[in-house]
């Protein structure tokens, strides 16, 4: 049984960051996603040397066409492909696609049912729309970056998980699937404007609600979920490795105290916020008495809500991840498996990432180009 998006056709204009991640998610779910790469090798000076190689995990599961988009015939190739597509994904700065002659008006004129998915940091409109930026800048504007990190340090960059991937790529994937479902009924496509700053703000919905209620302070490490609470934090163990503790509910906190042998009466004052710094110091001293794995032997799998902080070499080897197949190996590269899980239309991890242009002639033939038309495109160096 193919994945749940089997039968959906998607064209991805290849960029970096969130757009390939969204395309990977959709391909993982069974959609046919065709990558349109630039007709040249990635720059040797790129800060992302894995691009175009088997290590470019976010490119998995798709075939690749390489086009010289400056050539008029290349634009026509894209527009002709879009006549058969359900979704287009692009992640360029506002106006780039229009200058290429591939903006929403041109594409929807060729296929009125097309869902035109666009992802940028600031969005297609607004005072910052034309400014450069990266993940860290977008989550800074959302209010979420301010809440991350320790009280006595500047805000901590949360990798690029919040802006690029959570607030960006996942919102784009969700948006285009929503629009594609709507198009089946209406017969009309539309533009999906996914902005990373919008998505990052949305990820903070609960925190904004808590703040409005008066239950969240605009200070780092002063709240229940930001490292302020002694029962929701990470602690160093005797071997220098770390343990995560998330025993929020009273019954789980009681289990934590019982299993760790924390008998000091002060530990019983879980919700005395003024005592939190003192309790954190006590927990830190307690967890420093054993190694991480010794604590895991005692606590993991219980209702104490404790798990080891694994590095990326350890995570694929953890028994739980192994049992669920959370990681897969594709062409010698260990990487996360498709998620979420489905009971019937079970998706599979796709093929290894294609090199740019690896499938140009093959894809065009599959999508209806005659052999002589493909040869003409090769002769004029369009593909």
Secondary structure as UniProt FT lines:
FT   TURN            4..7
FT   STRAND          9..13
FT   HELIX           18..28
FT   TURN            29..30
FT   STRAND          32..38
FT   TURN            44..45
FT   TURN            49..52
FT   TURN            54..55
FT   HELIX           57..59
FT   TURN            60..61
FT   STRAND          63..67
FT   TURN            69..70
FT   HELIX           72..82
FT   TURN            83..84
FT   STRAND          87..90
FT   TURN            94..95
FT   HELIX           96..99
FT   TURN            100..101
FT   HELIX           104..110
FT   TURN            112..113
FT   STRAND          115..120
FT   TURN            127..130
FT   HELIX           135..142
FT   HELIX           145..147
FT   TURN            151..152
FT   TURN            159..160
FT   HELIX           161..169
FT   HELIX           170..186
FT   STRAND          190..195
FT   HELIX           196..203
FT   HELIX           205..213
FT   TURN            220..221
FT   TURN            224..227
FT   TURN            230..231
FT   STRAND          232..236
FT   TURN            238..239
FT   STRAND          242..246
FT   HELIX           250..260
FT   HELIX           265..268
FT   TURN            270..271
FT   HELIX           273..275
FT   HELIX           276..287
FT   TURN            288..289
FT   HELIX           292..299
FT   TURN            300..301
FT   TURN            303..304
FT   STRAND          306..308
FT   TURN            312..314
FT   HELIX           315..317
FT   HELIX           319..324
FT   STRAND          327..330
FT   TURN            331..332
FT   STRAND          333..336
FT   TURN            356..359
FT   HELIX           360..366
FT   TURN            367..368
FT   HELIX           371..379
FT   TURN            380..381
//
